[in-house]
Structure formats: C-alpha cells, structure tokens
Amino acid sequence: MNAKATGLINADWAAFDPWRPQAVQHRLMEHPLLQPAQLVEFGQRLERAAQLYSFSNDATAAANFNEVGSTHPNRKSAQETLQDISHARAWMLLRHVQGDPAYRALVDSVLDEVKPQIEHKDPGMCYRAGWIFVSSPHTVTPFHIDRNHGILLQVRGTKTVYVWDPDDVTVVTERARDRFHGHRELALVQWNEEFRARAHVFHLQPGMGVYMPLTSPHMVETSAEPSITLSLSYNTRASRRNALLHVVRDRMRGLGIGLPPVGQRPLFDAWIHAGARAADDMRRSSRRWLGWSTSSDGVPYASDE
C-alpha cells in the first residue's frame, strides 16, 4: 500500500477503482465507541429500537442472509450476547448506527476524510450508514450481496473475507442482481463451494480492512477468537444509476421483456436510465402535489428500512 498511515483510514488511492475490491488500513482499534463495554450498552439501546439482527453460529455460507435470523435464531438478548460473545455462539449486527449522534460523528469522521479521494473517481457520496458486526469464534456470515459500496474495518479479532468482483456473473448472475435490486430478495444468490477459487481473499487483523463495491458477493469466516468489525457504507451517483438499471430490468422481465445486461450496451443504458429517472421524478412530484409522503432522493444518510 503506497499511502502512509497518517489518517483514520488509508488506501492506495492512486489505484482505487470503485468497482473493484481493495485492501485498506485504519486506526480505529482503540476508538472508545468500538470497545466491548460500550457496545453492550449501545446494543441494549438498539434492541429496544429493533435495530439489531442476529443469528446463531450454526449457520453456514449457504444460508439465505435475509432469512438466517429466523432459520438459525440467536435466542439470547443483546446484553447476554455481547457481554459473553466468546461463548455466545452468535453473530450480531448493530444496524444503522448513524442514527445515534455519537456514532454518526464516528461515521462522518472517517467518510469525510476519504470523501475527496473517493469522489475524485466516484462522485456523489450519499446514503451514509454505519454497521457494527460482533461475532463469536468460528462464525460464518452467509454468502450475500449488498445495496451499497462498503468499507469493512476490522477492530478486534481476525477473520477471512472472501469477496468476488461485482460483475462476476459466474458467482451471481445478472438475473439474481436484477431480482435483488428490484425486490430486495437473495433467493437467487446461492452459495457454491467452488466459488472460493474465484474470490479475492483478505485475511483481516485489527487495523486492516477491505473496500467492497456495490453487489460484490462476499462471505466471511471468523477465526478462533471473537470479532468486532465496523462497516461504513454509502452510495454514489454511479452506484445509484447501476441499481436503478437493475430495477428496470427486473420489472421488464416481469412483463416478459428481456433487456441486455447492465453495462453491455452503454448508450441503451443511458436511454433507459434517463427514462427511469424522469418517471421517478414525475411520481415524486405527483405524490407531493397530492400531499402524500415521498422518500427523499440522494439524502446524506441512509434510513433504517
């Protein structure tokens, strides 16, 4: 890595490609908001607000990430899980931590620092969010894809992160990505052990991390010690455009109309995107005129959806 470790997060920004996974480094291991005792208290507050997602560590890479909380439930409370994570045999996600003023400041302190480097190649950062993963030893995060770019930062413990390129259609098909963006479903995102040979593999220790583009398939395995990981996510103009093109393709497929994969015909994509944006703007205007609520577009922070 060419960059000197002078900031909270560092990467080889000269080599940064927003559509390719890349190693990063960080200096957040001792941050007071990421210490175990603080996370116990914070987890209790998020539990009351229904902002936790958890499952037991008998889940495998093949589990459906959207359903694993029900198919492999962790029946312990947030306090029980987080206070004894070494023996809890569980995985717990503290969701949308940017809703808390102190944790929003943490999210902003990192993303504000790297925003100039990111926006040089991928402008329009929006929908910022923070996520904290706390895992027992020998726990697997099932194979899945996400709706945002993400920077995964290892704070405590070690883990192996398997990441695939976002355009690897052998691992996740275009149809699966269309369905994911159109319906937020992961049923077509299915694990196969043979995928490991195609992955970028990152062995993370505290102070290490990995940047993962929108819909980069990934799967994570913790080692023989508990793990704490901070994830910072965001979207950009390009990632929002990519997602909208997948949504359109999913809707057209439902009407029996097949469109070429995203990126295969750039001029066609531009025409489809312009039409979809115009339709979306018209829908928002109509809802506002009728006095109905409408979701904001391109807002700074993600909401807990």
N, C-alpha and C positions, 0 to 999 in steps of 0.2 A: 504494500500500500504506500503510495507516494506521499500522502498528506502527513504532516506532523500532527501528533496527538496534542493539539492546543485547545480544542473546543470540547463541548459536551459530546459531540459526535463527529467522527471523521471518516472519510472515504476517499477513494481515488476519484475525485470529481471530474478529472480530465477524461477518464474512461467511462464515466457514468452514462448508461443507456437506460432510459425509463422503462424499456420493455425487455430488460434482461436482469436476472438476479445478480447480486453483487455483495461481497463482504463489506462490513463496516466495523468501526470500533467506537467505543463510547466510554464515558467517565461517570456513570450514574450508579455504580455499585453501592456507594455509601449514601445515596440520597435519602434523607430522613423519611420521605413519604413511601419509600420502597422497602423499608425494614419490616421484618415479620410481625413485631408487636403492633406497628401502625396498621398493617394490612388486616390484622384480626379485627381491630376497631372499625376500620373502613368497611370491611366485608360485612360486619353486622349491620351497618347503616344501609349498605346496598341491598342486603337481604330483605330488609323492611320495605325497600322501594322496588323489590322484584327485579333487581338489576344483576342477578347472578345467574350463571349457567354452569352446571356441574354434572359429572358422571363418575362412575367407579372405574378403577383401572383394570377391570377385566374386559373393557372394550378393546377392539383390535383396529388395525388400519382400515379394515373393510366396513366398519360401521358407518351408517349414514350420519354425518356430523349434525344435521338438523334434528335428528331423532334420537341421538345417542343418550341424551339426558333422560329419556323415557325408557329406552330399551336396556340401558345399563345405569340405573339410577344410583346416585350417591344420597343415601338417606340421612346423612349427618347434617347438622346445622353448619352455618358458616363458621361460627366460633369453634365448634368441635373439629371441623376440617382443617381450618387454618392454624389453630393452636397446636395440632399434632399432625401436621402434614406428612411427617416422616412415616407415620403408621396409618394414616387415614385411608390409604389405598384409593385415592381420589384425584380428580382433575377439577380445578375450579377456575372460572373466568369471572373477573370483576369487570363488568361491561360499562362502556361509555363513561369512563371516569372523568371526562372533561365536564360533566355536569356539576362536579364539585369544584368550587373556586380554587382551592389549593392545587388540586390535580390538573385543572385547566391551565394554571400557571406553569406547571411542570411540562405539560404537552406543548404549550406555546414556547417555552424557553428552548426546547430542542428544535421544533419545527421552524421557529423564527430564525434560528441560527443557520439552518441548512436551506431555507427557502431560496436565497439568491442563487445557490449552486443548482438546486433542482429546477427553478424556473428559467434558468438560462437555456435549458433543453426541454422543459416540460411545464409551460406556464399555466397559471390559473388555479393555484392551490386553493382548495375549499373542502368543506365537509370534514374538518379535522376531528379526530377522535383518539381516545386512549383506551387501552385494554391491558389488564394485568392478569397473567396466567400463573397460577400456583399449582404445582403438580407433585404428587408423591413419586417416590422412586419407581422405575420400571413402568412408566405410564406412556401410553400412545395417544397422540392427537390424531384422530382418524383423517384419512385422505379427503381433501376438500379444496374448494376454491373460494375466493373472497371477492367482494364487490368494490375493492379499493386497492390502491397501492399501499404497501405496508413496510415498516421498518421494525424488525424484531430485534430486541436488545436483551441479551442475557445478563441477569443481575446476580443470581445465586445458582449454584449447581451447574451441571453440564447436561447438554442434550445434543442429539444429532438431528439436523433439519434436512430433509430431502425436498428439493424444490425443482420443478420442471419449468421449462420455458412456456410462456403463456400461449404460444402458437403451436405447441406440440400436440397435434391432433391424434397422434397415436395414443397418448395418455388420456386426454379429454377431447372428445370430438367437438366440432362446431355446433352440432345439434345440442349437445349437452350444455355448451356455453349459452346458446340461444335460450334454452329452457331455463337455465339458472337466472339469467338476467330478466327474462320475461315473467317467470313465476316464482323465482327465488327457491327453486327446487334443486336438490342434489341427487335425485334418484338415478340420473344418467351418468353421474360422476362416480365411477366404480373402480375399486382398487384391484390391481393385479400385481402379484409379487415380481413379475418380470419387469415392472416399471422401474425398479431400483437401479437397473443398469443404465437407464436413460437420465437419471437425476443429477443435478448439481448437489453435492453433499457438503454440508457445513457442520463441522464439529465445534459447537459453541461452548466456550468457557466464559466466566464473568468478564465483562469488558468487551466481548465480541458480539457481533450481530450480523444480520443479513437483510438486505433490501429485496422485497418481492413485488413484482408488478401485479397489476390487476389480473385476476383469474389465473395467476400462476398456480398450478396444482402443487400442494405441499402436504407433507406428513411429518410428524415429529415423534421422536422417541427419547424419553429421559433416561438417565443412567441410574446408578445405584444410590443416588442422593436426591433430596428434594430440590425442586427447581422454582425459581421466581423469574419471570420474564415480562418485560414491558413491551407492548406493541403500540406503535404510533401509526395511524392510518390517515389517508387523505385522498381526495380525487383532484383531477386537473381537467382542463378543457379537453385534452386528448382522451383521457380515460372515460369522461362522461360521454363523449362522442362515440367511443367504442361500445360502451354499454347500450346506448340508445340504438345503435345499428343492430346489435344482437336482439334487442326487444322487438324492433320492426320485423326482423327475420322470423322470430318466434311467432309473431302474430300472423304473418303471411303464411307460415307453414300450417297454422291452424285453419287457414282458409283454403288449403290445398295448393298454395303458390310457393314454389321453391325459388329462393334467391341465391346468388353466388355467395361464398363465404366472405366474411368481413376481410377487407384488405386485398382481395383478389382482383377487384375492378375499382380502382380509386375514384374515377370520375362518376361511376354509378353510385358508389358510397356517398360521394358529396351530394348528389342529387337526392338520394334517399334521406340523408341527414337533414338537408335543408327543408324538405317536405315535412319530416317528423317534427322538427323544431317549430315550424310555422303552425302545425296542428296543435302542438303542445301549448304554444303561446296563445292561440285562439281559445283553447279550453280554459286556460287560466284566466283570461280576460272575461270570458263568459261567466265563470264562477264568481269572479269579483263583482261583475255587474249585477248578478242575482243576489249578492250579499252572502254567498257561501264561502266557506273557508277554502284556502288553496295553499298547497305546500310552496315554500319559498325555493327559488332556484339559485344554486351557487352560493348558498349561505356559508359563513366561515366555519361553523361547527355542525357535525352530524347530530341527528336526534336519535333518541332511543326508540327505534322502530321494531 
